[in-house]
Amino acid sequence: MTALSLALVLLSAVAHASWNLLLKRAGDPEVFAWCMLAVSTALLAPLGIALLLFNSVGFPGLWFSLATMVLHVFYFIMLGRGYAQGDLSLVYPVARGIGPMLVPVLAVIFLHETIEPLAIVGIAAIIGGIYTISWWGNFHQVLRSPLLFLKSAGMRYAILTGLVIATYSVIDKEGVGHIQPLLYMYLLNFGTTIMLAPYILMHKGTVAVSKEWRSNAFPIVMAGLLAFAAYGLVLTAFSLSRVSYVAPAREVGIVIGVLMGVYLLKEPFGGGRLLGSSFIVGGLVMIALSD
């Protein structure tokens, strides 16, 4: 991974953890998520139009764009439900952790990429760190009943979110090869806003949307801009480096998210989360040095 790719990934991680913190603090995370998509789509419309004027969009790029829009609808629904029923410092690591565990496998199978041995060790360290953060103190219970953690609704939604992340990461790697990354991101934002609207209006209603906006207008605007910046940066990194390196490396944001949960939301903290964070940082370094 090049120095530029690494810098983009780190900036993306900070922005990503920050908007997830704002989402966790929302009154209704699902409504908040849709509002932030709608606001960022509106605010960034001039950029989207300018990008569309100076960049061509055609097939198969539009098919990748459409596929990721559909997946992001499920992503925001699952993530919103996870935060409604679980801690940021637990849901965030698990949701972000399932992706890196699957992305390298999917990238090798579908994109014919190769993974250097040091990167494999780094990916394993990141994954180990994620599970250390998530299940420290419960290992004996997990060994006795491996599916015990699925009793938690927040954990179930976090795992489903991670599966969606793994899928759209591989699709997006191909998509940015056909559409300029920031334009791809804007189309993703625009399309997801439109596709998610019927679900929000039918299941939440306009009253819930109005209430969330009145309570959290500024956080919604900030979260929308941060989310766009976070994924725009990582899409650019995808265009410069291998998806099997970029996707796991961006998970350094897990450390940031855990610390935000502990210090800003006053969630539980222990040696396991500190140890897990160290594994993740070490894995990031190994991935960076492997290319």
C-alpha positions in Angstrom: 0.0 0.0 0.0 1.4 3.4 -1.0 1.8 6.3 1.5 -0.9 8.2 -0.3 -3.3 5.3 0.0 -2.5 4.9 3.7 -3.1 8.6 4.4 -6.5 8.4 2.6 -7.5 5.3 4.5 -6.5 6.9 7.9 -8.5 10.1 7.2 -11.4 8.0 6.1 -11.3 6.0 9.3 -11.5 9.2 11.5 -14.4 10.5 9.4 -16.2 7.2 9.5 -15.9 6.7 13.2 -17.1 10.3 13.8 -20.3 10.0 11.8 -21.0 6.6 13.5 -20.7 8.4 16.8 -23.3 10.9 15.7 -25.6 8.2 14.4 -25.4 6.3 17.7 -26.4 9.5 19.6 -29.5 9.9 17.4 -33.0 9.7 18.7 -33.9 7.3 15.9 -30.8 6.0 14.1 -32.6 4.8 11.0 -34.4 8.1 10.5 -31.1 10.0 11.3 -29.3 7.9 8.6 -31.8 8.7 5.9 -31.8 12.4 6.9 -28.0 12.6 6.7 -28.0 11.0 3.2 -30.7 13.4 2.0 -28.9 16.4 3.4 -25.5 15.5 2.0 -27.1 14.7 -1.4 -28.7 18.2 -1.5 -25.6 20.1 -0.2 -23.2 18.3 -2.5 -25.5 18.6 -5.6 -23.3 21.3 -7.3 -20.3 19.0 -6.9 -22.3 16.0 -8.3 -23.4 18.1 -11.3 -19.9 19.3 -12.0 -18.5 15.8 -11.7 -21.2 14.5 -14.1 -20.4 17.2 -16.7 -16.7 16.4 -16.8 -16.8 12.6 -16.4 -18.4 10.0 -18.5 -20.8 7.5 -17.0 -21.9 4.4 -18.9 -22.2 0.6 -18.7 -21.0 -1.4 -16.8 -20.3 1.4 -14.3 -24.0 2.1 -13.9 -24.7 -1.5 -13.0 -22.1 -1.5 -10.3 -23.5 1.9 -9.1 -27.1 0.5 -9.0 -25.9 -2.7 -7.1 -24.2 -0.7 -4.4 -27.2 1.6 -4.0 -29.4 -1.4 -3.2 -26.8 -2.8 -0.8 -26.4 0.5 1.0 -30.1 0.6 1.7 -29.7 -2.6 3.7 -26.5 -1.3 5.2 -28.1 1.8 6.7 -31.2 -0.1 7.9 -29.1 -2.8 9.6 -26.6 -0.4 11.1 -29.4 1.9 12.4 -31.1 -1.0 14.1 -27.8 -2.2 15.5 -27.1 1.1 17.2 -30.7 1.3 18.5 -30.0 -1.9 20.4 -26.3 -2.0 21.2 -23.2 -0.1 22.3 -21.1 1.8 19.7 -18.0 0.1 21.1 -19.4 -3.3 20.4 -21.6 -2.9 17.3 -19.1 -0.8 15.5 -16.2 -3.3 15.8 -18.3 -6.3 14.9 -20.0 -4.6 11.9 -16.6 -3.3 10.6 -14.9 -6.6 11.4 -16.9 -9.1 9.4 -16.1 -7.2 6.2 -12.3 -7.6 6.4 -12.6 -11.2 7.2 -14.5 -11.9 4.0 -13.2 -9.2 1.6 -9.8 -10.8 0.9 -11.5 -14.1 0.1 -14.0 -12.4 -2.2 -11.3 -10.4 -3.9 -9.2 -13.5 -4.6 -12.2 -15.4 -5.9 -13.8 -12.7 -8.0 -11.1 -10.1 -8.7 -8.2 -12.5 -9.1 -6.0 -10.5 -6.7 -3.2 -12.0 -4.7 -2.3 -11.4 -1.0 1.3 -11.2 0.3 2.1 -13.3 3.3 2.8 -10.3 5.5 -0.6 -8.9 4.6 -2.2 -12.2 5.5 -0.7 -11.9 9.0 -1.8 -8.3 9.2 -5.3 -9.2 8.2 -5.4 -12.0 10.8 -4.1 -9.6 13.5 -6.9 -7.1 12.6 -9.5 -9.8 12.8 -8.1 -11.1 16.0 -8.2 -7.6 17.5 -11.8 -7.1 16.4 -12.9 -10.2 18.2 -10.8 -9.5 21.2 -12.6 -6.1 21.5 -16.0 -7.7 21.0 -15.9 -10.7 23.2 -13.2 -10.2 25.8 -14.4 -11.7 29.1 -16.9 -14.0 27.3 -14.6 -16.4 25.6 -15.5 -19.3 27.9 -19.2 -18.8 27.2 -18.5 -18.5 23.5 -16.5 -21.8 23.5 -19.4 -23.6 25.3 -22.1 -22.0 23.1 -20.6 -20.5 19.9 -23.9 -19.0 18.9 -24.6 -17.4 22.3 -23.7 -14.0 21.1 -26.6 -14.1 18.5 -29.1 -13.7 21.3 -28.2 -10.0 21.3 -30.2 -8.2 18.7 -27.5 -5.5 18.4 -25.0 -8.2 17.6 -27.2 -9.9 15.0 -27.7 -6.6 13.2 -23.9 -5.8 13.4 -23.1 -9.2 11.8 -25.7 -8.6 9.0 -24.1 -5.1 8.5 -20.7 -6.7 8.1 -21.9 -9.1 5.5 -23.3 -6.2 3.5 -20.0 -4.3 3.8 -18.0 -7.2 2.5 -20.3 -7.5 -0.5 -20.4 -3.8 -1.5 -16.6 -3.4 -1.0 -15.9 -5.9 -3.8 -18.6 -4.3 -6.0 -17.2 -0.8 -5.3 -13.7 -1.8 -6.2 -14.9 -2.7 -9.7 -17.3 0.3 -9.9 -14.6 2.9 -9.4 -12.7 1.4 -12.3 -15.5 2.6 -14.5 -16.8 5.8 -12.8 -14.7 8.6 -11.2 -14.6 7.8 -7.5 -16.3 11.0 -6.1 -18.9 10.9 -8.8 -19.5 7.2 -8.0 -19.9 8.2 -4.3 -22.4 11.0 -5.2 -24.5 8.7 -7.4 -24.4 6.2 -4.5 -25.6 8.9 -2.0 -28.3 10.1 -4.4 -29.6 6.6 -5.3 -29.6 5.3 -1.7 -31.5 8.4 -0.5 -34.2 7.8 -3.1 -34.4 4.0 -2.5 -34.5 4.3 1.3 -37.2 7.0 1.3 -40.2 4.6 0.9 -39.0 2.4 3.8 -38.6 5.5 6.1 -41.9 7.0 5.2 -43.9 3.8 5.5 -42.2 2.5 8.7 -41.4 5.7 10.5 -43.5 8.4 9.0 -43.1 12.1 8.4 -43.6 13.0 12.1 -40.5 10.9 13.0 -38.5 12.6 10.3 -39.6 16.1 11.4 -38.8 15.2 15.1 -35.3 13.9 14.3 -34.5 17.0 12.2 -35.6 19.4 14.9 -33.6 17.6 17.5 -30.4 16.9 15.5 -30.2 19.2 12.5 -26.6 20.2 13.0 -25.4 16.6 13.8 -27.3 15.3 10.7 -25.5 17.8 8.5 -22.1 17.0 10.0 -22.7 13.3 9.8 -23.8 13.5 6.1 -20.7 15.4 5.1 -18.4 13.1 7.2 -20.0 10.0 5.7 -19.5 11.3 2.1 -15.9 12.3 2.9 -15.2 8.9 4.6 -16.3 6.8 1.7 -15.1 9.1 -1.0 -11.6 8.9 0.5 -11.7 5.1 0.7 -13.1 4.8 -2.9 -10.1 6.9 -4.0 -7.8 4.5 -2.1 -9.5 1.6 -3.8 -8.6 3.1 -7.2 -4.9 3.3 -6.1 -4.4 0.0 -4.2 -5.7 -3.5 -3.8 -9.2 -3.9 -2.2 -7.8 -6.8 -0.1 -5.4 -4.3 1.5 -7.5 -1.2 1.7 -10.6 -2.7 3.2 -8.9 -4.3 6.2 -6.5 -1.3 6.7 -9.4 1.2 7.1 -10.5 -0.8 10.1 -8.1 1.2 12.2 -11.2 3.3 12.6 -12.4 0.6 15.0 -9.9 1.8 17.5 -11.1 5.3 17.1 -14.8 4.2 17.4 -14.1 2.2 20.5 -12.3 5.1 22.2 -15.2 7.4 21.3 -17.7 5.0 22.8 -15.7 4.7 26.0 -14.7 8.3 26.5 -17.6 10.2 24.9 -20.5 7.8 25.5 -19.2 6.4 28.8 -19.5 2.8 27.6 -17.7 0.0 29.5 -13.9 -0.4 28.9 -11.4 -3.1 29.8 -8.0 -4.5 29.1 -9.5 -6.6 26.3 -10.5 -3.6 24.2 -7.1 -2.0 24.7 -5.4 -5.3 23.7 -7.7 -5.7 20.7 -6.9 -2.1 19.6 -3.2 -2.9 19.7 -3.7 -5.9 17.5 -5.6 -3.8 14.9 -2.9 -1.1 14.8 -0.2 -3.8 14.4 -2.1 -5.4 11.6 -2.5 -2.0 9.9 1.3 -1.6 10.0 1.9 -5.0 8.5 -0.5 -4.4 5.7 1.1 -1.1 4.9 4.6 -2.7 4.8 3.5 -5.7 2.7 3.2 -3.9 -0.7 
